[in-house]
């Protein structure tokens, strides 16, 4: 929601100035903000993926602490 508001404000400012350079700058800023938003939304998914892959990679480690951590994480 904040992303849409910020992009709208930037585009409105660029349109009211009538400067083509300002409009291109606003478009570039909007694209960057969209990329940042996608990255922010993907971070939890990537962290979950890494957390779920770690026990498979280190499956030969059978310590009690590791077992307690993974059982706690999966609840």
mmCIF file of the N, C-alpha and C atoms, coordinates in Angstrom:
data_MODEL
# 
_entry.id   MODEL 
# 
loop_
_atom_site.group_PDB 
_atom_site.id 
_atom_site.type_symbol 
_atom_site.label_atom_id 
_atom_site.label_alt_id 
_atom_site.label_comp_id 
_atom_site.label_asym_id 
_atom_site.label_entity_id 
_atom_site.label_seq_id 
_atom_site.pdbx_PDB_ins_code 
_atom_site.Cartn_x 
_atom_site.Cartn_y 
_atom_site.Cartn_z 
_atom_site.occupancy 
_atom_site.B_iso_or_equiv 
_atom_site.pdbx_formal_charge 
_atom_site.auth_seq_id 
_atom_site.auth_comp_id 
_atom_site.auth_asym_id 
_atom_site.auth_atom_id 
_atom_site.pdbx_PDB_model_num 
ATOM 1   N N  . UNK A 1 1  ? 0.829  -1.188  0.000   1.00 0.00 ? 1  UNK A N  1 
ATOM 2   C CA . UNK A 1 1  ? 0.000  0.000   0.000   1.00 0.00 ? 1  UNK A CA 1 
ATOM 3   C C  . UNK A 1 1  ? 0.879  1.259   0.000   1.00 0.00 ? 1  UNK A C  1 
ATOM 4   N N  . UNK A 1 2  ? 1.900  1.243   0.836   1.00 0.00 ? 2  UNK A N  1 
ATOM 5   C CA . UNK A 1 2  ? 2.818  2.379   0.901   1.00 0.00 ? 2  UNK A CA 1 
ATOM 6   C C  . UNK A 1 2  ? 3.544  2.540   -0.428  1.00 0.00 ? 2  UNK A C  1 
ATOM 7   N N  . UNK A 1 3  ? 3.892  1.419   -1.029  1.00 0.00 ? 3  UNK A N  1 
ATOM 8   C CA . UNK A 1 3  ? 4.573  1.444   -2.322  1.00 0.00 ? 3  UNK A CA 1 
ATOM 9   C C  . UNK A 1 3  ? 3.714  2.144   -3.367  1.00 0.00 ? 3  UNK A C  1 
ATOM 10  N N  . UNK A 1 4  ? 2.443  1.827   -3.427  1.00 0.00 ? 4  UNK A N  1 
ATOM 11  C CA . UNK A 1 4  ? 1.544  2.437   -4.409  1.00 0.00 ? 4  UNK A CA 1 
ATOM 12  C C  . UNK A 1 4  ? 1.418  3.933   -4.167  1.00 0.00 ? 4  UNK A C  1 
ATOM 13  N N  . UNK A 1 5  ? 1.299  4.324   -2.909  1.00 0.00 ? 5  UNK A N  1 
ATOM 14  C CA . UNK A 1 5  ? 1.179  5.750   -2.583  1.00 0.00 ? 5  UNK A CA 1 
ATOM 15  C C  . UNK A 1 5  ? 2.448  6.502   -2.974  1.00 0.00 ? 5  UNK A C  1 
ATOM 16  N N  . UNK A 1 6  ? 3.608  5.960   -2.629  1.00 0.00 ? 6  UNK A N  1 
ATOM 17  C CA . UNK A 1 6  ? 4.861  6.641   -2.959  1.00 0.00 ? 6  UNK A CA 1 
ATOM 18  C C  . UNK A 1 6  ? 5.079  6.765   -4.470  1.00 0.00 ? 6  UNK A C  1 
ATOM 19  N N  . UNK A 1 7  ? 4.778  5.705   -5.194  1.00 0.00 ? 7  UNK A N  1 
ATOM 20  C CA . UNK A 1 7  ? 4.926  5.750   -6.650  1.00 0.00 ? 7  UNK A CA 1 
ATOM 21  C C  . UNK A 1 7  ? 3.952  6.752   -7.244  1.00 0.00 ? 7  UNK A C  1 
ATOM 22  N N  . UNK A 1 8  ? 2.726  6.791   -6.734  1.00 0.00 ? 8  UNK A N  1 
ATOM 23  C CA . UNK A 1 8  ? 1.737  7.745   -7.241  1.00 0.00 ? 8  UNK A CA 1 
ATOM 24  C C  . UNK A 1 8  ? 2.169  9.183   -6.995  1.00 0.00 ? 8  UNK A C  1 
ATOM 25  N N  . UNK A 1 9  ? 2.691  9.450   -5.818  1.00 0.00 ? 9  UNK A N  1 
ATOM 26  C CA . UNK A 1 9  ? 3.158  10.807  -5.502  1.00 0.00 ? 9  UNK A CA 1 
ATOM 27  C C  . UNK A 1 9  ? 4.303  11.200  -6.422  1.00 0.00 ? 9  UNK A C  1 
ATOM 28  N N  . UNK A 1 10 ? 5.278  10.316  -6.599  1.00 0.00 ? 10 UNK A N  1 
ATOM 29  C CA . UNK A 1 10 ? 6.413  10.623  -7.475  1.00 0.00 ? 10 UNK A CA 1 
ATOM 30  C C  . UNK A 1 10 ? 5.964  10.861  -8.914  1.00 0.00 ? 10 UNK A C  1 
ATOM 31  N N  . UNK A 1 11 ? 5.070  10.019  -9.403  1.00 0.00 ? 11 UNK A N  1 
ATOM 32  C CA . UNK A 1 11 ? 4.586  10.180  -10.771 1.00 0.00 ? 11 UNK A CA 1 
ATOM 33  C C  . UNK A 1 11 ? 3.794  11.478  -10.934 1.00 0.00 ? 11 UNK A C  1 
ATOM 34  N N  . UNK A 1 12 ? 2.983  11.802  -9.938  1.00 0.00 ? 12 UNK A N  1 
ATOM 35  C CA . UNK A 1 12 ? 2.208  13.041  -9.997  1.00 0.00 ? 12 UNK A CA 1 
ATOM 36  C C  . UNK A 1 12 ? 3.129  14.261  -10.039 1.00 0.00 ? 12 UNK A C  1 
ATOM 37  N N  . UNK A 1 13 ? 4.143  14.245  -9.184  1.00 0.00 ? 13 UNK A N  1 
ATOM 38  C CA . UNK A 1 13 ? 5.095  15.359  -9.176  1.00 0.00 ? 13 UNK A CA 1 
ATOM 39  C C  . UNK A 1 13 ? 5.804  15.483  -10.519 1.00 0.00 ? 13 UNK A C  1 
ATOM 40  N N  . UNK A 1 14 ? 6.201  14.356  -11.089 1.00 0.00 ? 14 UNK A N  1 
ATOM 41  C CA . UNK A 1 14 ? 6.910  14.377  -12.368 1.00 0.00 ? 14 UNK A CA 1 
ATOM 42  C C  . UNK A 1 14 ? 5.990  14.848  -13.492 1.00 0.00 ? 14 UNK A C  1 
ATOM 43  N N  . UNK A 1 15 ? 4.740  14.460  -13.455 1.00 0.00 ? 15 UNK A N  1 
ATOM 44  C CA . UNK A 1 15 ? 3.796  14.861  -14.502 1.00 0.00 ? 15 UNK A CA 1 
ATOM 45  C C  . UNK A 1 15 ? 3.470  16.348  -14.427 1.00 0.00 ? 15 UNK A C  1 
ATOM 46  N N  . UNK A 1 16 ? 3.374  16.872  -13.213 1.00 0.00 ? 16 UNK A N  1 
ATOM 47  C CA . UNK A 1 16 ? 3.013  18.282  -13.071 1.00 0.00 ? 16 UNK A CA 1 
ATOM 48  C C  . UNK A 1 16 ? 4.145  19.210  -13.487 1.00 0.00 ? 16 UNK A C  1 
ATOM 49  N N  . UNK A 1 17 ? 5.381  18.743  -13.383 1.00 0.00 ? 17 UNK A N  1 
ATOM 50  C CA . UNK A 1 17 ? 6.492  19.592  -13.809 1.00 0.00 ? 17 UNK A CA 1 
ATOM 51  C C  . UNK A 1 17 ? 6.580  19.674  -15.330 1.00 0.00 ? 17 UNK A C  1 
ATOM 52  N N  . UNK A 1 18 ? 6.147  18.625  -15.996 1.00 0.00 ? 18 UNK A N  1 
ATOM 53  C CA . UNK A 1 18 ? 6.195  18.611  -17.451 1.00 0.00 ? 18 UNK A CA 1 
ATOM 54  C C  . UNK A 1 18 ? 7.586  18.329  -17.991 1.00 0.00 ? 18 UNK A C  1 
ATOM 55  N N  . UNK A 1 19 ? 8.537  18.091  -17.116 1.00 0.00 ? 19 UNK A N  1 
ATOM 56  C CA . UNK A 1 19 ? 9.917  17.817  -17.531 1.00 0.00 ? 19 UNK A CA 1 
ATOM 57  C C  . UNK A 1 19 ? 10.047 16.327  -17.860 1.00 0.00 ? 19 UNK A C  1 
ATOM 58  N N  . UNK A 1 20 ? 10.475 16.044  -19.081 1.00 0.00 ? 20 UNK A N  1 
ATOM 59  C CA . UNK A 1 20 ? 10.607 14.645  -19.506 1.00 0.00 ? 20 UNK A CA 1 
ATOM 60  C C  . UNK A 1 20 ? 11.682 13.917  -18.707 1.00 0.00 ? 20 UNK A C  1 
ATOM 61  N N  . UNK A 1 21 ? 12.728 14.625  -18.336 1.00 0.00 ? 21 UNK A N  1 
ATOM 62  C CA . UNK A 1 21 ? 13.798 14.014  -17.546 1.00 0.00 ? 21 UNK A CA 1 
ATOM 63  C C  . UNK A 1 21 ? 13.270 13.611  -16.156 1.00 0.00 ? 21 UNK A C  1 
ATOM 64  N N  . UNK A 1 22 ? 12.437 14.451  -15.581 1.00 0.00 ? 22 UNK A N  1 
ATOM 65  C CA . UNK A 1 22 ? 11.854 14.143  -14.272 1.00 0.00 ? 22 UNK A CA 1 
ATOM 66  C C  . UNK A 1 22 ? 10.922 12.938  -14.371 1.00 0.00 ? 22 UNK A C  1 
ATOM 67  N N  . UNK A 1 23 ? 10.197 12.818  -15.480 1.00 0.00 ? 23 UNK A N  1 
ATOM 68  C CA . UNK A 1 23 ? 9.298  11.688  -15.667 1.00 0.00 ? 23 UNK A CA 1 
ATOM 69  C C  . UNK A 1 23 ? 10.086 10.381  -15.782 1.00 0.00 ? 23 UNK A C  1 
ATOM 70  N N  . UNK A 1 24 ? 11.185 10.405  -16.530 1.00 0.00 ? 24 UNK A N  1 
ATOM 71  C CA . UNK A 1 24 ? 12.019 9.200   -16.650 1.00 0.00 ? 24 UNK A CA 1 
ATOM 72  C C  . UNK A 1 24 ? 12.631 8.837   -15.302 1.00 0.00 ? 24 UNK A C  1 
ATOM 73  N N  . UNK A 1 25 ? 13.044 9.862   -14.535 1.00 0.00 ? 25 UNK A N  1 
ATOM 74  C CA . UNK A 1 25 ? 13.588 9.617   -13.201 1.00 0.00 ? 25 UNK A CA 1 
ATOM 75  C C  . UNK A 1 25 ? 12.558 8.992   -12.275 1.00 0.00 ? 25 UNK A C  1 
ATOM 76  N N  . UNK A 1 26 ? 11.312 9.446   -12.376 1.00 0.00 ? 26 UNK A N  1 
ATOM 77  C CA . UNK A 1 26 ? 10.234 8.884   -11.557 1.00 0.00 ? 26 UNK A CA 1 
ATOM 78  C C  . UNK A 1 26 ? 9.955  7.445   -11.957 1.00 0.00 ? 26 UNK A C  1 
ATOM 79  N N  . UNK A 1 27 ? 10.013 7.162   -13.245 1.00 0.00 ? 27 UNK A N  1 
ATOM 80  C CA . UNK A 1 27 ? 9.811  5.782   -13.700 1.00 0.00 ? 27 UNK A CA 1 
ATOM 81  C C  . UNK A 1 27 ? 10.916 4.872   -13.183 1.00 0.00 ? 27 UNK A C  1 
ATOM 82  N N  . UNK A 1 28 ? 12.152 5.350   -13.255 1.00 0.00 ? 28 UNK A N  1 
ATOM 83  C CA . UNK A 1 28 ? 13.286 4.568   -12.758 1.00 0.00 ? 28 UNK A CA 1 
ATOM 84  C C  . UNK A 1 28 ? 13.145 4.313   -11.263 1.00 0.00 ? 28 UNK A C  1 
ATOM 85  N N  . UNK A 1 29 ? 12.744 5.341   -10.518 1.00 0.00 ? 29 UNK A N  1 
ATOM 86  C CA . UNK A 1 29 ? 12.561 5.191   -9.073  1.00 0.00 ? 29 UNK A CA 1 
ATOM 87  C C  . UNK A 1 29 ? 11.433 4.208   -8.773  1.00 0.00 ? 29 UNK A C  1 
ATOM 88  N N  . UNK A 1 30 ? 10.367 4.242   -9.563  1.00 0.00 ? 30 UNK A N  1 
ATOM 89  C CA . UNK A 1 30 ? 9.242  3.328   -9.366  1.00 0.00 ? 30 UNK A CA 1 
ATOM 90  C C  . UNK A 1 30 ? 9.670  1.878   -9.607  1.00 0.00 ? 30 UNK A C  1 
ATOM 91  N N  . UNK A 1 31 ? 10.453 1.653   -10.652 1.00 0.00 ? 31 UNK A N  1 
ATOM 92  C CA . UNK A 1 31 ? 10.932 0.299   -10.945 1.00 0.00 ? 31 UNK A CA 1 
ATOM 93  C C  . UNK A 1 31 ? 11.819 -0.211  -9.813  1.00 0.00 ? 31 UNK A C  1 
ATOM 94  N N  . UNK A 1 32 ? 12.702 0.652   -9.324  1.00 0.00 ? 32 UNK A N  1 
ATOM 95  C CA . UNK A 1 32 ? 13.569 0.248   -8.209  1.00 0.00 ? 32 UNK A CA 1 
ATOM 96  C C  . UNK A 1 32 ? 12.744 -0.098  -6.974  1.00 0.00 ? 32 UNK A C  1 
ATOM 97  N N  . UNK A 1 33 ? 11.727 0.716   -6.693  1.00 0.00 ? 33 UNK A N  1 
ATOM 98  C CA . UNK A 1 33 ? 10.885 0.449   -5.520  1.00 0.00 ? 33 UNK A CA 1 
ATOM 99  C C  . UNK A 1 33 ? 10.134 -0.869  -5.671  1.00 0.00 ? 33 UNK A C  1 
ATOM 100 N N  . UNK A 1 34 ? 9.672  -1.171  -6.873  1.00 0.00 ? 34 UNK A N  1 
ATOM 101 C CA . UNK A 1 34 ? 8.997  -2.441  -7.110  1.00 0.00 ? 34 UNK A CA 1 
ATOM 102 C C  . UNK A 1 34 ? 9.943  -3.618  -6.882  1.00 0.00 ? 34 UNK A C  1 
ATOM 103 N N  . UNK A 1 35 ? 11.164 -3.480  -7.358  1.00 0.00 ? 35 UNK A N  1 
ATOM 104 C CA . UNK A 1 35 ? 12.161 -4.543  -7.158  1.00 0.00 ? 35 UNK A CA 1 
ATOM 105 C C  . UNK A 1 35 ? 12.441 -4.725  -5.668  1.00 0.00 ? 35 UNK A C  1 
ATOM 106 N N  . UNK A 1 36 ? 12.612 -3.617  -4.944  1.00 0.00 ? 36 UNK A N  1 
ATOM 107 C CA . UNK A 1 36 ? 12.850 -3.710  -3.500  1.00 0.00 ? 36 UNK A CA 1 
ATOM 108 C C  . UNK A 1 36 ? 11.680 -4.380  -2.793  1.00 0.00 ? 36 UNK A C  1 
ATOM 109 N N  . UNK A 1 37 ? 10.461 -4.057  -3.197  1.00 0.00 ? 37 UNK A N  1 
ATOM 110 C CA . UNK A 1 37 ? 9.282  -4.659  -2.570  1.00 0.00 ? 37 UNK A CA 1 
ATOM 111 C C  . UNK A 1 37 ? 9.238  -6.163  -2.812  1.00 0.00 ? 37 UNK A C  1 
ATOM 112 N N  . UNK A 1 38 ? 9.557  -6.580  -4.019  1.00 0.00 ? 38 UNK A N  1 
ATOM 113 C CA . UNK A 1 38 ? 9.568  -8.012  -4.334  1.00 0.00 ? 38 UNK A CA 1 
ATOM 114 C C  . UNK A 1 38 ? 10.623 -8.723  -3.491  1.00 0.00 ? 38 UNK A C  1 
ATOM 115 N N  . UNK A 1 39 ? 11.790 -8.113  -3.374  1.00 0.00 ? 39 UNK A N  1 
ATOM 116 C CA . UNK A 1 39 ? 12.866 -8.710  -2.574  1.00 0.00 ? 39 UNK A CA 1 
ATOM 117 C C  . UNK A 1 39 ? 12.433 -8.822  -1.109  1.00 0.00 ? 39 UNK A C  1 
ATOM 118 N N  . UNK A 1 40 ? 11.813 -7.786  -0.591  1.00 0.00 ? 40 UNK A N  1 
ATOM 119 C CA . UNK A 1 40 ? 11.370 -7.813  0.807   1.00 0.00 ? 40 UNK A CA 1 
ATOM 120 C C  . UNK A 1 40 ? 10.338 -8.917  1.030   1.00 0.00 ? 40 UNK A C  1 
ATOM 121 N N  . UNK A 1 41 ? 9.436  -9.107  0.071   1.00 0.00 ? 41 UNK A N  1 
ATOM 122 C CA . UNK A 1 41 ? 8.434  -10.153 0.224   1.00 0.00 ? 41 UNK A CA 1 
ATOM 123 C C  . UNK A 1 41 ? 9.018  -11.548 0.037   1.00 0.00 ? 41 UNK A C  1 
ATOM 124 N N  . UNK A 1 42 ? 10.134 -11.667 -0.672  1.00 0.00 ? 42 UNK A N  1 
ATOM 125 C CA . UNK A 1 42 ? 10.741 -12.974 -0.888  1.00 0.00 ? 42 UNK A CA 1 
ATOM 126 C C  . UNK A 1 42 ? 11.674 -13.403 0.236   1.00 0.00 ? 42 UNK A C  1 
ATOM 127 N N  . UNK A 1 43 ? 12.128 -12.476 1.053   1.00 0.00 ? 43 UNK A N  1 
ATOM 128 C CA . UNK A 1 43 ? 13.069 -12.803 2.125   1.00 0.00 ? 43 UNK A CA 1 
ATOM 129 C C  . UNK A 1 43 ? 12.517 -13.879 3.065   1.00 0.00 ? 43 UNK A C  1 
ATOM 130 N N  . UNK A 1 44 ? 11.284 -13.767 3.569   1.00 0.00 ? 44 UNK A N  1 
ATOM 131 C CA . UNK A 1 44 ? 10.791 -14.841 4.461   1.00 0.00 ? 44 UNK A CA 1 
ATOM 132 C C  . UNK A 1 44 ? 10.746 -16.211 3.781   1.00 0.00 ? 44 UNK A C  1 
ATOM 133 N N  . UNK A 1 45 ? 10.383 -16.235 2.508   1.00 0.00 ? 45 UNK A N  1 
ATOM 134 C CA . UNK A 1 45 ? 10.339 -17.499 1.784   1.00 0.00 ? 45 UNK A CA 1 
ATOM 135 C C  . UNK A 1 45 ? 11.729 -18.094 1.651   1.00 0.00 ? 45 UNK A C  1 
ATOM 136 N N  . UNK A 1 46 ? 12.708 -17.263 1.343   1.00 0.00 ? 46 UNK A N  1 
ATOM 137 C CA . UNK A 1 46 ? 14.080 -17.746 1.214   1.00 0.00 ? 46 UNK A CA 1 
ATOM 138 C C  . UNK A 1 46 ? 14.631 -18.241 2.539   1.00 0.00 ? 46 UNK A C  1 
ATOM 139 N N  . UNK A 1 47 ? 14.328 -17.535 3.613   1.00 0.00 ? 47 UNK A N  1 
ATOM 140 C CA . UNK A 1 47 ? 14.789 -17.965 4.937   1.00 0.00 ? 47 UNK A CA 1 
ATOM 141 C C  . UNK A 1 47 ? 14.165 -19.311 5.294   1.00 0.00 ? 47 UNK A C  1 
ATOM 142 N N  . UNK A 1 48 ? 12.881 -19.464 5.034   1.00 0.00 ? 48 UNK A N  1 
ATOM 143 C CA . UNK A 1 48 ? 12.205 -20.742 5.303   1.00 0.00 ? 48 UNK A CA 1 
ATOM 144 C C  . UNK A 1 48 ? 12.826 -21.861 4.483   1.00 0.00 ? 48 UNK A C  1 
ATOM 145 N N  . UNK A 1 49 ? 13.119 -21.588 3.228   1.00 0.00 ? 49 UNK A N  1 
ATOM 146 C CA . UNK A 1 49 ? 13.738 -22.594 2.362   1.00 0.00 ? 49 UNK A CA 1 
ATOM 147 C C  . UNK A 1 49 ? 15.099 -23.017 2.909   1.00 0.00 ? 49 UNK A C  1 
ATOM 148 N N  . UNK A 1 50 ? 15.900 -22.058 3.318   1.00 0.00 ? 50 UNK A N  1 
ATOM 149 C CA . UNK A 1 50 ? 17.228 -22.368 3.864   1.00 0.00 ? 50 UNK A CA 1 
ATOM 150 C C  . UNK A 1 50 ? 17.103 -23.172 5.153   1.00 0.00 ? 50 UNK A C  1 
ATOM 151 N N  . UNK A 1 51 ? 16.187 -22.744 6.022   1.00 0.00 ? 51 UNK A N  1 
ATOM 152 C CA . UNK A 1 51 ? 15.992 -23.457 7.290   1.00 0.00 ? 51 UNK A CA 1 
ATOM 153 C C  . UNK A 1 51 ? 15.551 -24.898 7.040   1.00 0.00 ? 51 UNK A C  1 
ATOM 154 N N  . UNK A 1 52 ? 14.721 -25.111 6.029   1.00 0.00 ? 52 UNK A N  1 
ATOM 155 C CA . UNK A 1 52 ? 14.262 -26.464 5.731   1.00 0.00 ? 52 UNK A CA 1 
ATOM 156 C C  . UNK A 1 52 ? 15.320 -27.302 5.026   1.00 0.00 ? 52 UNK A C  1 
ATOM 157 N N  . UNK A 1 53 ? 16.246 -26.688 4.324   1.00 0.00 ? 53 UNK A N  1 
ATOM 158 C CA . UNK A 1 53 ? 17.293 -27.440 3.633   1.00 0.00 ? 53 UNK A CA 1 
ATOM 159 C C  . UNK A 1 53 ? 18.460 -27.823 4.539   1.00 0.00 ? 53 UNK A C  1 
ATOM 160 N N  . UNK A 1 54 ? 18.690 -27.053 5.581   1.00 0.00 ? 54 UNK A N  1 
ATOM 161 C CA . UNK A 1 54 ? 19.840 -27.302 6.453   1.00 0.00 ? 54 UNK A CA 1 
ATOM 162 C C  . UNK A 1 54 ? 19.820 -28.713 7.048   1.00 0.00 ? 54 UNK A C  1 
ATOM 163 N N  . UNK A 1 55 ? 18.712 -29.215 7.573   1.00 0.00 ? 55 UNK A N  1 
ATOM 164 C CA . UNK A 1 55 ? 18.754 -30.575 8.141   1.00 0.00 ? 55 UNK A CA 1 
ATOM 165 C C  . UNK A 1 55 ? 19.033 -31.642 7.091   1.00 0.00 ? 55 UNK A C  1 
ATOM 166 N N  . UNK A 1 56 ? 18.625 -31.387 5.857   1.00 0.00 ? 56 UNK A N  1 
ATOM 167 C CA . UNK A 1 56 ? 18.882 -32.367 4.800   1.00 0.00 ? 56 UNK A CA 1 
ATOM 168 C C  . UNK A 1 56 ? 20.356 -32.386 4.428   1.00 0.00 ? 56 UNK A C  1 
ATOM 169 N N  . UNK A 1 57 ? 20.985 -31.221 4.462   1.00 0.00 ? 57 UNK A N  1 
ATOM 170 C CA . UNK A 1 57 ? 22.404 -31.128 4.121   1.00 0.00 ? 57 UNK A CA 1 
ATOM 171 C C  . UNK A 1 57 ? 23.252 -31.725 5.243   1.00 0.00 ? 57 UNK A C  1 
ATOM 172 N N  . UNK A 1 58 ? 22.885 -31.421 6.480   1.00 0.00 ? 58 UNK A N  1 
ATOM 173 C CA . UNK A 1 58 ? 23.637 -31.900 7.630   1.00 0.00 ? 58 UNK A CA 1 
ATOM 174 C C  . UNK A 1 58 ? 22.917 -33.052 8.321   1.00 0.00 ? 58 UNK A C  1 
ATOM 175 N N  . UNK A 1 59 ? 22.388 -33.980 7.568   1.00 0.00 ? 59 UNK A N  1 
ATOM 176 C CA . UNK A 1 59 ? 21.611 -35.074 8.147   1.00 0.00 ? 59 UNK A CA 1 
ATOM 177 C C  . UNK A 1 59 ? 22.470 -36.036 8.963   1.00 0.00 ? 59 UNK A C  1 
ATOM 178 N N  . UNK A 1 60 ? 23.794 -36.033 8.749   1.00 0.00 ? 60 UNK A N  1 
ATOM 179 C CA . UNK A 1 60 ? 24.658 -36.924 9.510   1.00 0.00 ? 60 UNK A CA 1 
ATOM 180 C C  . UNK A 1 60 ? 24.914 -36.421 10.930  1.00 0.00 ? 60 UNK A C  1 
ATOM 181 N N  . UNK A 1 61 ? 24.539 -35.188 11.227  1.00 0.00 ? 61 UNK A N  1 
ATOM 182 C CA . UNK A 1 61 ? 24.712 -34.633 12.566  1.00 0.00 ? 61 UNK A CA 1 
ATOM 183 C C  . UNK A 1 61 ? 23.472 -34.997 13.376  1.00 0.00 ? 61 UNK A C  1 
ATOM 184 N N  . UNK A 1 62 ? 23.638 -35.845 14.351  1.00 0.00 ? 62 UNK A N  1 
ATOM 185 C CA . UNK A 1 62 ? 22.496 -36.320 15.134  1.00 0.00 ? 62 UNK A CA 1 
ATOM 186 C C  . UNK A 1 62 ? 22.643 -35.953 16.601  1.00 0.00 ? 62 UNK A C  1 
ATOM 187 N N  . UNK A 1 63 ? 22.897 -34.711 16.860  1.00 0.00 ? 63 UNK A N  1 
ATOM 188 C CA . UNK A 1 63 ? 23.007 -34.297 18.251  1.00 0.00 ? 63 UNK A CA 1 
ATOM 189 C C  . UNK A 1 63 ? 21.636 -33.971 18.807  1.00 0.00 ? 63 UNK A C  1 
ATOM 190 N N  . UNK A 1 64 ? 21.519 -34.031 20.082  1.00 0.00 ? 64 UNK A N  1 
ATOM 191 C CA . UNK A 1 64 ? 20.244 -33.755 20.741  1.00 0.00 ? 64 UNK A CA 1 
ATOM 192 C C  . UNK A 1 64 ? 19.836 -32.298 20.574  1.00 0.00 ? 64 UNK A C  1 
ATOM 193 N N  . UNK A 1 65 ? 20.826 -31.381 20.612  1.00 0.00 ? 65 UNK A N  1 
ATOM 194 C CA . UNK A 1 65 ? 20.520 -29.963 20.456  1.00 0.00 ? 65 UNK A CA 1 
ATOM 195 C C  . UNK A 1 65 ? 19.950 -29.669 19.066  1.00 0.00 ? 65 UNK A C  1 
ATOM 196 N N  . UNK A 1 66 ? 20.530 -30.269 18.057  1.00 0.00 ? 66 UNK A N  1 
ATOM 197 C CA . UNK A 1 66 ? 20.030 -30.052 16.700  1.00 0.00 ? 66 UNK A CA 1 
ATOM 198 C C  . UNK A 1 66 ? 18.610 -30.582 16.564  1.00 0.00 ? 66 UNK A C  1 
ATOM 199 N N  . UNK A 1 67 ? 18.334 -31.719 17.133  1.00 0.00 ? 67 UNK A N  1 
ATOM 200 C CA . UNK A 1 67 ? 16.991 -32.290 17.073  1.00 0.00 ? 67 UNK A CA 1 
ATOM 201 C C  . UNK A 1 67 ? 15.981 -31.402 17.787  1.00 0.00 ? 67 UNK A C  1 
ATOM 202 N N  . UNK A 1 68 ? 16.377 -30.868 18.936  1.00 0.00 ? 68 UNK A N  1 
ATOM 203 C CA . UNK A 1 68 ? 15.486 -29.972 19.674  1.00 0.00 ? 68 UNK A CA 1 
ATOM 204 C C  . UNK A 1 68 ? 15.204 -28.700 18.876  1.00 0.00 ? 68 UNK A C  1 
ATOM 205 N N  . UNK A 1 69 ? 16.219 -28.167 18.220  1.00 0.00 ? 69 UNK A N  1 
ATOM 206 C CA . UNK A 1 69 ? 16.025 -26.948 17.422  1.00 0.00 ? 69 UNK A CA 1 
ATOM 207 C C  . UNK A 1 69 ? 15.035 -27.191 16.291  1.00 0.00 ? 69 UNK A C  1 
ATOM 208 N N  . UNK A 1 70 ? 15.231 -28.273 15.558  1.00 0.00 ? 70 UNK A N  1 
ATOM 209 C CA . UNK A 1 70 ? 14.369 -28.505 14.383  1.00 0.00 ? 70 UNK A CA 1 
ATOM 210 C C  . UNK A 1 70 ? 12.954 -28.864 14.794  1.00 0.00 ? 70 UNK A C  1 
ATOM 211 N N  . UNK A 1 71 ? 12.786 -29.578 15.910  1.00 0.00 ? 71 UNK A N  1 
ATOM 212 C CA . UNK A 1 71 ? 11.426 -29.887 16.342  1.00 0.00 ? 71 UNK A CA 1 
ATOM 213 C C  . UNK A 1 71 ? 10.726 -28.615 16.798  1.00 0.00 ? 71 UNK A C  1 
ATOM 214 N N  . UNK A 1 72 ? 11.452 -27.714 17.421  1.00 0.00 ? 72 UNK A N  1 
ATOM 215 C CA . UNK A 1 72 ? 10.879 -26.438 17.847  1.00 0.00 ? 72 UNK A CA 1 
ATOM 216 C C  . UNK A 1 72 ? 10.530 -25.583 16.634  1.00 0.00 ? 72 UNK A C  1 
ATOM 217 N N  . UNK A 1 73 ? 11.394 -25.563 15.624  1.00 0.00 ? 73 UNK A N  1 
ATOM 218 C CA . UNK A 1 73 ? 11.170 -24.737 14.443  1.00 0.00 ? 73 UNK A CA 1 
ATOM 219 C C  . UNK A 1 73 ? 9.933  -25.196 13.672  1.00 0.00 ? 73 UNK A C  1 
ATOM 220 N N  . UNK A 1 74 ? 9.708  -26.493 13.597  1.00 0.00 ? 74 UNK A N  1 
ATOM 221 C CA . UNK A 1 74 ? 8.619  -27.033 12.790  1.00 0.00 ? 74 UNK A CA 1 
ATOM 222 C C  . UNK A 1 74 ? 7.254  -26.930 13.464  1.00 0.00 ? 74 UNK A C  1 
ATOM 223 N N  . UNK A 1 75 ? 7.196  -26.509 14.712  1.00 0.00 ? 75 UNK A N  1 
ATOM 224 C CA . UNK A 1 75 ? 5.901  -26.426 15.401  1.00 0.00 ? 75 UNK A CA 1 
ATOM 225 C C  . UNK A 1 75 ? 5.157  -25.218 15.005  1.00 0.00 ? 75 UNK A C  1 
# 
